[in-house]
Amino acid sequence: MTAPVDLQAIFIPNDGEFFRVKLALDIAIDEVVNEPGCIRYELTEASEDKLVLTERWASQSDLDTHSKGTAVQDLNESLSALLAEPVKLETL
């Protein structure tokens, strides 16, 4: 049996781009929660200078599949000009 994988993705928006970043994340969340192996995918912190997305996947394989999927590609494309720095992924 494989262990669940927990992580956080931290997004730092450019000045004035908080609402556009949050909207892009909300759209991605609606798609990702239905992916196989997704146990949790929710925005757990949101302020003008940081948004934190908390994730839990049933297995590393499910996370790997998600990471290569269209929802992540679309999100990355949507955020490409909106973030002050690259997304930080932290394993919990």
C-alpha positions as a printed NumPy array, in Angstrom:
array([[  0.   ,   0.   ,   0.   ],
       [  1.327,   3.431,  -0.895],
       [  1.37 ,   6.352,   1.5  ],
       [ -0.495,   9.57 ,   0.737],
       [  1.586,  12.549,  -0.366],
       [  0.972,  15.941,   1.278],
       [  2.352,  19.188,  -0.053],
       [  1.793,  22.901,  -0.283],
       [  2.197,  25.109,  -3.308],
       [  2.985,  28.733,  -2.445],
       [  2.131,  31.474,  -4.932],
       [  3.494,  35.025,  -4.587],
       [  1.491,  37.361,  -6.855],
       [  2.891,  40.455,  -8.497],
       [  1.633,  43.709,  -6.987],
       [ -2.008,  44.181,  -7.908],
       [ -2.435,  40.656,  -9.312],
       [ -3.881,  38.891,  -6.237],
       [ -7.406,  38.549,  -7.629],
       [ -6.238,  37.252, -11.01 ],
       [ -4.   ,  34.664,  -9.318],
       [ -6.841,  33.612,  -7.013],
       [ -9.233,  33.284,  -9.957],
       [ -6.74 ,  31.094, -11.856],
       [ -6.344,  28.897,  -8.765],
       [-10.106,  28.644,  -8.25 ],
       [-10.529,  27.442, -11.847],
       [ -7.747,  24.86 , -11.408],
       [ -9.202,  23.646,  -8.115],
       [-12.564,  22.972,  -9.772],
       [-10.809,  20.747, -12.326],
       [ -8.254,  19.027, -10.107],
       [-10.564,  17.873,  -7.299],
       [-12.018,  15.352,  -9.76 ],
       [ -8.652,  13.87 , -10.767],
       [ -7.923,  10.275,  -9.724],
       [ -6.122,  10.133,  -6.383],
       [ -6.912,  13.704,  -5.347],
       [ -7.861,  13.696,  -1.678],
       [ -7.408,  17.405,  -0.978],
       [ -6.718,  20.368,  -3.221],
       [ -7.754,  23.61 ,  -1.594],
       [ -6.695,  27.162,  -1.019],
       [ -5.813,  27.331,   2.686],
       [ -4.282,  30.788,   2.91 ],
       [ -4.874,  33.867,   0.818],
       [ -3.476,  37.347,   1.359],
       [ -2.321,  40.099,  -0.955],
       [  1.245,  38.76 ,  -0.775],
       [  0.783,  34.978,  -0.663],
       [ -1.646,  32.224,  -1.605],
       [ -1.156,  28.69 ,  -0.301],
       [ -2.669,  25.647,  -1.964],
       [ -2.691,  22.535,   0.225],
       [ -2.702,  19.197,  -1.573],
       [ -3.067,  15.557,  -0.594],
       [ -2.679,  12.783,  -3.125],
       [ -3.364,   9.088,  -2.574],
       [  0.067,   8.166,  -3.975],
       [  3.181,   9.596,  -5.569],
       [  1.993,   8.094,  -8.851],
       [ -1.264,  10.088,  -8.65 ],
       [  0.699,  13.264,  -7.914],
       [  3.053,  12.586, -10.831],
       [  0.097,  12.114, -13.188],
       [ -1.506,  15.325, -11.896],
       [  1.764,  17.253, -12.346],
       [  1.85 ,  16.335, -16.049],
       [ -1.862,  16.97 , -16.633],
       [ -3.654,  19.688, -18.53 ],
       [ -5.001,  21.417, -15.395],
       [ -1.458,  22.121, -14.176],
       [ -0.293,  23.155, -17.651],
       [ -3.261,  25.519, -17.998],
       [ -2.656,  26.946, -14.525],
       [  1.035,  27.516, -15.205],
       [  0.193,  29.28 , -18.456],
       [ -2.44 ,  31.458, -16.721],
       [  0.014,  32.445, -13.985],
       [  3.097,  32.971, -16.15 ],
       [  2.939,  36.787, -16.026],
       [  1.134,  37.136, -12.687],
       [  3.672,  35.788, -10.189],
       [  6.57 ,  37.633,  -8.596],
       [  8.578,  34.399,  -8.309],
       [  8.289,  30.739,  -9.273],
       [  5.791,  28.589,  -7.371],
       [  7.357,  26.999,  -4.281],
       [  6.403,  23.364,  -3.639],
       [  6.923,  22.076,  -0.116],
       [  6.398,  18.463,   0.891],
       [  4.714,  18.242,   4.283]])
